[in-house]
Each structure stands twice: as C-alpha cells, then as structure tokens.
Amino acid sequence: MSDYMKENMKTKGISDSRLMSLWRKAVLAHNHHQCLLCGRSGDSNLQCHHVIARRRKYLRYDYRNGVPLCVSCHQRCHTKNGDRELSRVFRHYDYCLDNENVIIKNYLVNRGMTDTDFMLEKKKELMYVINKDNWT
C-alpha cells in the first residue's frame, strides 16, 4: 500500500487493519459462519481466505473475495486439488476471476474517486453485509 494511501486513510480514521477486521466479519456473516468446504462452524475455528491475493487492491476488501475455512481445509485449498475443489463450491469464484486484473488506479480515475473515497465505500459495504440479517 502506498504511503499516500496510508496517510489518506489515517486522516479519515480508516486503517487497513480495521478494514481487514470488517472484511473478516463480513466474510463470516455472508457464509453463515461455516467452513465452505466441510461445514465446520465457530468463528474461532475459522480462517478467512482471500481467493484472489490481497495484493490485488480492488478485491482486497471485497467480501465476495473471501471464504471461511477451517485450518485443515485452508491448508488443503493451497494445493492444486484444493483450489479446484474451492472453485467448484464457491459461488463468487467467477466474479473474483473476472475482477482479478482490475487496476485500482484506473478504477478510481474512471469513477472520479480518491483512495479515501474507495476505502469509505468498502467500509460502508462491509458494514451492510455484517448487519444484514438473512443471507441466502
């Protein structure tokens, strides 16, 4: 993350760690607090896995780019067979692949947004997902 983006986030009270915490809560809420592969539940037993690596800033805080997995399933998903298994059961897999190469700078310029605008938009989206009562 650029120094400019870090500084901009600080002035608006938004930090990467705060958004990552919200992202985790949103991923868990959206997926009914269960491991996507084996169904194990309990937030303390689950890790949230980015389908597309966090370095892709456009998808970093997108709850659709995350899946809750228990420790053993998380380890398994980092194998070729595990990745294939994940692609078969994860409903947002195509969305993630379609957006993997979005360049954040171009996205912001095309929408007339600043980094801070983007972060605030993501925060609002994550809060909505966390507070939504019934996910189908």
C-alpha positions in Angstrom: 0.0 0.0 0.0 1.4 3.4 -0.9 2.4 5.9 1.7 -0.1 8.3 0.2 -2.9 5.8 0.7 -1.8 5.0 4.3 -1.7 8.7 5.1 -5.1 9.4 3.5 -6.7 6.6 5.4 -5.3 7.8 8.7 -6.8 11.3 8.2 -10.2 9.8 7.7 -9.9 7.3 10.6 -9.8 4.3 8.3 -6.9 1.8 8.7 -6.1 -1.3 6.7 -6.3 -3.4 9.8 -9.7 -2.0 10.6 -11.0 -2.8 7.1 -9.4 -6.2 7.3 -11.2 -6.9 10.5 -14.5 -5.8 9.0 -13.7 -7.9 5.9 -13.3 -11.0 8.1 -16.6 -10.3 9.9 -18.4 -9.8 6.6 -16.9 -13.0 5.0 -18.1 -15.0 8.0 -21.5 -13.4 8.1 -22.1 -13.8 4.4 -21.2 -17.5 4.6 -23.2 -18.3 7.8 -20.1 -18.7 10.0 -19.2 -22.1 8.4 -16.3 -23.6 6.6 -17.2 -23.5 3.0 -15.7 -27.0 2.3 -16.5 -29.1 5.4 -19.2 -27.1 7.2 -17.4 -26.7 10.5 -18.7 -23.7 12.4 -17.5 -21.5 15.2 -15.7 -18.2 14.4 -12.6 -19.1 16.5 -12.2 -22.3 14.4 -12.3 -20.4 11.1 -9.8 -18.5 9.0 -10.8 -16.3 6.1 -9.1 -17.0 2.8 -8.7 -14.5 0.0 -9.5 -16.3 -3.2 -7.5 -13.6 -5.2 -4.4 -12.5 -3.3 -4.7 -9.4 -1.1 -2.1 -7.6 -3.2 -5.0 -7.0 -5.7 -6.3 -3.9 -4.0 -9.6 -3.8 -5.9 -10.6 -7.1 -4.3 -8.7 -6.8 -1.0 -11.7 -5.7 1.0 -14.4 -7.3 -1.2 -16.3 -9.9 0.9 -17.0 -11.8 -2.3 -13.3 -12.5 -2.5 -13.2 -14.3 0.8 -14.2 -17.7 2.1 -14.3 -19.0 5.6 -12.3 -22.2 6.0 -11.2 -24.4 9.0 -7.5 -24.8 9.4 -7.3 -28.1 7.7 -9.4 -27.0 4.7 -7.4 -23.8 4.5 -4.2 -25.8 4.2 -5.8 -28.0 1.6 -7.1 -25.1 -0.5 -3.5 -24.1 -1.1 -2.9 -27.3 -3.1 -3.9 -27.8 -6.8 -6.7 -30.2 -5.9 -7.9 -27.9 -3.1 -8.0 -24.9 -5.4 -10.1 -26.9 -7.9 -12.4 -28.1 -5.1 -12.9 -24.5 -3.9 -13.6 -23.3 -7.5 -16.5 -25.8 -7.7 -18.2 -24.9 -4.5 -17.5 -21.1 -4.2 -20.4 -19.1 -5.7 -18.3 -16.0 -6.3 -15.3 -17.7 -8.0 -16.1 -16.4 -11.5 -16.7 -12.8 -10.1 -13.2 -13.0 -8.4 -11.5 -14.2 -11.6 -13.3 -11.6 -13.7 -12.1 -8.8 -11.4 -8.6 -10.1 -10.7 -6.9 -7.8 -13.1 -8.8 -4.6 -12.3 -6.2 -1.8 -11.7 -7.2 0.2 -8.7 -5.7 3.5 -10.1 -7.8 3.1 -13.3 -10.9 2.2 -11.4 -10.6 5.3 -9.2 -9.9 7.7 -12.1 -12.8 6.3 -14.1 -15.1 7.0 -11.2 -13.6 10.3 -10.1 -12.8 8.7 -6.7 -9.9 9.1 -4.3 -8.3 6.3 -2.4 -10.2 7.5 0.7 -13.5 7.5 -1.2 -12.8 3.9 -2.2 -12.0 2.9 1.4 -15.1 4.6 2.8 -17.2 2.9 0.1 -15.7 -0.5 1.1 -16.3 0.2 4.8 -19.9 1.0 4.1 -20.4 -2.1 2.0 -18.8 -4.4 4.7 -20.9 -2.8 7.5 -24.0 -3.5 5.4 -23.0 -7.2 4.9 -22.2 -7.7 8.6 -25.5 -6.2 9.7 -27.7 -7.9 7.1 -30.0 -10.4 8.9 -30.7 -13.1 6.4 -28.3 -14.2 3.7 -29.5 -16.6 1.1 
